[in-house]
Amino acid sequence: MSALAAVRVRATPGARGGAAKAPFEATAGRRAQAPEWLLDVLACLVGLAAFVALWALIARFGGRIPDPVTVWSAAVKIFAHPFYSKGPNDQGIGWNVLSSLRRVGIGFGLAALVGIPLGFMIGRWRFLSGMAAPIIALLKPVSPLAWLPIGLLVFKAANPAAIYAIFVCSLWPMIVNTAVGVRQIPQDYLNVARVLNLSEWKVFTKILFPAVLPYMITGVRLSIGVAWLVIVAAEMLTGGVGIGFWVWDEWNNLKVEHIIIAIFTIGIVGLLLEQSLVLLARRFSYT
């Protein structure tokens, strides 16, 4: 008994030491690991710093490209009075952005009113899908700006022609994605609806719409991105008030720093538009 007690006494300190060391090592490991959000923020900051450094390097050895400090100074002056107005062709960048957003909103809204219901019908009825398939395949690859002269011919004015070009280019992503979402619905769901003798409205509200909503939101996101790209190019060609015309006017005035400011403004507005649609998709998600 004395020998066994001695073994227990000798084993106890080691066991206690190991048991005390294990929680300490686990705690140290948890403390050494940085939170994921901190790593994401750090990666973003490092990427932006690398971008600005590369930009400064190119500006120093690349000729007439203004450096980041020059662009920042010009941006402070521009955004100090973004909504000034000195005539129809001399307005602040704020008015130009709002004019572009108004055209995008009208063209995109009309495309949603036409494209989403048409996508539901094309995905729902096979004969209609067969009718629309060659037309969509033929017209979808056409450059959006190719529709601008048709709009000028029909409407005889630059503003409705630009809205028409946005309408056409925003139409295809919503039609295609909505139709694909309808086709992905299991046939068993529709068979059950047929057995229960549900009306077409019940089928749409209880089966089609909840299942197709993610595809529809994807089409809307693609459409708003394309529409924002198109309006800049369309306004360069048509003139008037708008961020595209503002870019072209600053180029004519050889103010390259203002063009770079407009590029960042266009990117930030496009990012905000896309993120707002992402939040909308999460808000109305059925999952």
C-alpha positions as CSV (number, residue, x, y, z in Angstrom):
1,M,0.0,0.0,0.0
2,S,2.9,2.4,0.8
3,A,4.5,1.8,-2.6
4,L,1.2,2.4,-4.4
5,A,0.7,5.6,-2.5
6,A,4.2,6.8,-3.4
7,V,3.4,6.2,-7.2
8,R,0.2,8.2,-6.8
9,V,2.0,11.1,-5.1
10,R,4.7,11.1,-7.9
11,A,2.0,11.0,-10.7
12,T,-0.2,13.7,-9.3
13,P,2.1,16.8,-9.9
14,G,2.7,15.8,-13.5
15,A,-1.0,15.2,-14.1
16,R,-2.0,18.4,-12.6
17,G,0.7,20.3,-14.5
18,G,-0.5,18.8,-17.8
19,A,-4.1,19.6,-17.0
20,A,-3.2,23.1,-16.1
21,K,-1.1,23.6,-19.2
22,A,-3.8,22.4,-21.7
23,P,-6.3,25.2,-20.9
24,F,-3.5,27.8,-21.0
25,E,-2.4,26.6,-24.5
26,A,-6.0,26.7,-25.8
27,T,-6.5,30.2,-24.4
28,A,-3.2,31.4,-26.0
29,G,-4.3,29.9,-29.3
30,R,-7.6,31.7,-29.2
31,R,-5.9,35.0,-28.3
32,A,-3.3,34.7,-31.1
33,Q,-6.1,34.2,-33.8
34,A,-7.3,37.6,-35.0
35,P,-11.1,38.1,-35.8
36,E,-12.1,37.5,-39.4
37,W,-13.6,41.0,-39.7
38,L,-10.3,42.5,-38.7
39,L,-8.4,40.5,-41.3
40,D,-11.0,41.6,-43.9
41,V,-10.5,45.3,-43.0
42,L,-6.7,44.9,-43.0
43,A,-6.8,43.3,-46.4
44,C,-9.0,46.1,-47.8
45,L,-6.7,48.8,-46.4
46,V,-3.6,47.1,-47.7
47,G,-5.2,46.7,-51.1
48,L,-6.1,50.4,-51.2
49,A,-2.7,51.5,-50.1
50,A,-1.1,49.3,-52.8
51,F,-3.5,50.9,-55.4
52,V,-2.6,54.4,-54.3
53,A,1.1,53.7,-54.3
54,L,0.9,52.2,-57.8
55,W,-1.1,55.2,-58.9
56,A,1.5,57.6,-57.5
57,L,4.3,55.7,-59.2
58,I,2.5,55.8,-62.6
59,A,1.7,59.5,-62.1
60,R,5.4,60.2,-61.5
61,F,6.7,58.4,-64.5
62,G,3.7,58.2,-66.8
63,G,3.4,61.6,-68.2
64,R,0.2,63.7,-67.7
65,I,-1.6,61.4,-65.2
66,P,-2.2,63.5,-62.1
67,D,-1.0,62.1,-58.8
68,P,-3.4,61.2,-55.9
69,V,-2.6,64.5,-54.0
70,T,-3.6,66.6,-57.0
71,V,-6.8,64.6,-57.5
72,W,-7.7,64.9,-53.8
73,S,-7.3,68.6,-53.8
74,A,-9.5,69.0,-56.9
75,A,-12.1,66.7,-55.3
76,V,-12.2,68.8,-52.2
77,K,-13.0,71.9,-54.3
78,I,-15.6,70.0,-56.5
79,F,-17.5,68.5,-53.6
80,A,-17.5,71.7,-51.6
81,H,-20.2,72.9,-54.0
82,P,-21.7,69.9,-55.8
83,F,-25.0,71.5,-56.6
84,Y,-24.1,74.8,-58.0
85,S,-25.8,75.9,-61.3
86,K,-24.5,78.5,-63.7
87,G,-26.5,77.5,-66.7
88,P,-27.8,74.4,-68.5
89,N,-24.3,73.3,-69.4
90,D,-22.4,74.3,-66.3
91,Q,-23.7,72.5,-63.2
92,G,-22.1,70.8,-60.2
93,I,-21.3,67.1,-60.2
94,G,-24.2,66.5,-57.8
95,W,-26.8,67.6,-60.4
96,N,-25.0,65.6,-63.1
97,V,-25.2,62.4,-61.0
98,L,-28.8,63.0,-60.1
99,S,-29.7,63.5,-63.8
100,S,-28.0,60.2,-64.7
101,L,-29.7,58.4,-61.9
102,R,-33.1,59.7,-63.0
103,R,-32.5,58.4,-66.6
104,V,-31.4,55.1,-65.2
105,G,-34.4,54.9,-62.9
106,I,-36.9,55.5,-65.7
107,G,-35.3,53.1,-68.2
108,F,-34.6,50.4,-65.6
109,G,-38.1,50.7,-64.1
110,L,-39.7,50.3,-67.5
111,A,-37.5,47.3,-68.2
112,A,-38.5,45.7,-64.9
113,L,-42.2,46.3,-65.7
114,V,-41.8,44.5,-69.0
115,G,-39.0,42.1,-68.5
116,I,-40.0,40.3,-65.2
117,P,-43.6,39.4,-66.3
118,L,-42.3,38.4,-69.7
119,G,-39.7,36.2,-68.0
120,F,-42.4,34.5,-65.9
121,M,-44.4,33.8,-69.0
122,I,-41.5,32.5,-71.0
123,G,-40.5,30.2,-68.2
124,R,-44.0,29.1,-67.6
125,W,-45.2,28.2,-71.1
126,R,-42.9,26.1,-73.4
127,F,-44.4,27.3,-76.7
128,L,-43.8,31.0,-75.7
129,S,-40.3,30.1,-74.7
130,G,-39.7,28.6,-78.1
131,M,-41.0,31.7,-79.8
132,A,-38.8,34.1,-77.7
133,A,-35.6,32.0,-77.7
134,P,-34.3,33.0,-81.2
135,I,-35.2,36.7,-80.7
136,I,-33.4,36.8,-77.4
137,A,-30.4,34.9,-78.8
138,L,-30.2,37.3,-81.7
139,L,-30.6,40.6,-79.9
140,K,-29.0,40.0,-76.5
141,P,-25.4,40.1,-77.7
142,V,-26.0,43.5,-79.4
143,S,-24.0,46.4,-77.9
144,P,-26.3,48.7,-75.9
145,L,-25.0,51.7,-77.7
146,A,-26.1,50.3,-81.0
147,W,-29.7,51.0,-79.9
148,L,-29.0,54.7,-79.4
149,P,-29.3,55.8,-83.0
150,I,-32.6,53.9,-83.2
151,G,-33.8,55.8,-80.2
152,L,-32.7,59.1,-81.7
153,L,-34.5,58.2,-84.9
154,V,-37.8,57.3,-83.1
155,F,-37.9,59.9,-80.3
156,K,-36.1,62.9,-82.1
157,A,-34.5,63.8,-78.8
158,A,-31.4,62.8,-76.8
159,N,-32.9,62.3,-73.4
160,P,-35.6,59.7,-74.4
161,A,-33.1,58.1,-76.7
162,A,-30.7,57.5,-73.7
163,I,-33.6,56.2,-71.6
164,Y,-34.6,53.9,-74.5
165,A,-31.0,52.5,-74.7
166,I,-31.1,51.8,-70.9
167,F,-34.5,50.1,-71.3
168,V,-33.3,47.7,-74.0
169,C,-30.0,46.7,-72.3
170,S,-31.7,46.2,-68.9
171,L,-34.4,44.0,-70.4
172,W,-32.4,40.9,-71.3
173,P,-30.9,39.9,-67.9
174,M,-34.2,40.2,-66.2
175,I,-36.0,38.1,-68.8
176,V,-33.4,35.4,-68.9
177,N,-32.8,35.0,-65.2
178,T,-36.5,35.1,-64.4
179,A,-37.3,32.5,-67.0
180,V,-34.4,30.3,-65.8
181,G,-35.8,30.5,-62.2
182,V,-39.2,29.4,-63.4
183,R,-37.8,26.4,-65.2
184,Q,-35.8,25.3,-62.1
185,I,-39.1,24.8,-60.1
186,P,-39.6,21.0,-59.6
187,Q,-42.4,19.7,-61.7
188,D,-43.9,17.9,-58.7
189,Y,-44.9,21.3,-57.3
190,L,-46.8,22.2,-60.4
191,N,-48.4,18.8,-60.5
192,V,-49.7,19.2,-56.9
193,A,-51.1,22.6,-57.8
194,R,-52.9,21.0,-60.8
195,V,-54.3,18.3,-58.6
196,L,-55.5,20.9,-56.1
197,N,-57.0,22.9,-59.0
198,L,-55.2,26.1,-58.0
199,S,-55.8,29.1,-60.1
200,E,-53.0,30.6,-62.1
201,W,-52.8,33.5,-59.6
202,K,-52.4,31.1,-56.7
203,V,-49.7,29.2,-58.5
204,F,-47.9,32.4,-59.1
205,T,-48.1,33.8,-55.6
206,K,-47.6,30.5,-53.7
207,I,-45.2,28.6,-55.9
208,L,-43.6,30.6,-58.7
209,F,-42.8,33.9,-57.0
210,P,-41.1,32.5,-53.8
211,A,-39.0,30.1,-55.8
212,V,-38.1,32.5,-58.6
213,L,-37.2,35.5,-56.3
214,P,-33.5,34.7,-56.0
215,Y,-33.1,34.4,-59.8
216,M,-35.2,37.5,-60.3
217,I,-33.0,39.6,-57.9
218,T,-29.9,38.3,-59.7
219,G,-31.3,39.5,-63.0
220,V,-32.2,42.9,-61.4
221,R,-28.6,43.3,-60.1
222,L,-27.1,42.5,-63.5
223,S,-29.5,44.9,-65.2
224,I,-28.8,47.8,-62.9
225,G,-25.1,47.4,-63.3
226,V,-25.4,47.3,-67.1
227,A,-27.8,50.3,-67.0
228,W,-25.3,52.4,-65.0
229,L,-22.5,51.5,-67.4
230,V,-24.6,52.4,-70.5
231,I,-25.8,55.8,-69.3
232,V,-22.3,57.1,-68.9
233,A,-21.4,56.2,-72.5
234,A,-24.8,57.3,-73.9
235,E,-24.5,60.7,-72.2
236,M,-21.1,61.2,-73.8
237,L,-22.7,60.8,-77.2
238,T,-26.0,62.7,-76.5
239,G,-24.8,65.6,-74.3
240,G,-26.9,67.5,-71.8
241,V,-26.7,67.2,-68.1
242,G,-25.3,63.9,-66.7
243,I,-22.2,62.4,-65.4
244,G,-21.2,61.0,-68.8
245,F,-21.5,64.4,-70.4
246,W,-19.6,65.9,-67.4
247,V,-16.7,63.5,-68.1
248,W,-16.6,64.4,-71.8
249,D,-16.8,68.1,-71.0
250,E,-13.9,67.9,-68.6
251,W,-11.9,66.1,-71.2
252,N,-12.5,68.9,-73.6
253,N,-11.3,71.3,-70.9
254,L,-8.2,69.0,-70.4
255,K,-8.9,68.6,-66.7
256,V,-7.7,65.0,-66.3
257,E,-8.0,65.2,-62.5
258,H,-11.7,65.9,-62.8
259,I,-12.1,62.8,-65.1
260,I,-10.5,60.6,-62.4
261,I,-12.8,62.1,-59.8
262,A,-15.8,61.2,-62.1
263,I,-14.5,57.7,-62.5
264,F,-14.4,57.2,-58.7
265,T,-17.8,58.8,-58.4
266,I,-19.3,56.5,-61.0
267,G,-17.8,53.5,-59.2
268,I,-19.1,54.5,-55.8
269,V,-22.6,55.2,-57.1
270,G,-22.6,51.8,-58.9
271,L,-21.4,50.0,-55.8
272,L,-24.2,51.7,-53.7
273,L,-26.8,50.7,-56.3
274,E,-25.7,47.0,-56.2
275,Q,-25.4,46.8,-52.4
276,S,-28.9,48.3,-52.0
277,L,-30.2,45.5,-54.2
278,V,-28.3,43.0,-52.2
279,L,-29.9,44.3,-49.0
280,L,-33.3,44.2,-50.7
281,A,-32.7,40.6,-51.7
282,R,-31.9,39.7,-48.1
283,R,-35.0,41.6,-46.8
284,F,-37.4,39.7,-49.1
285,S,-35.7,36.3,-49.1
286,Y,-38.0,33.4,-48.6
287,T,-35.2,31.1,-47.4
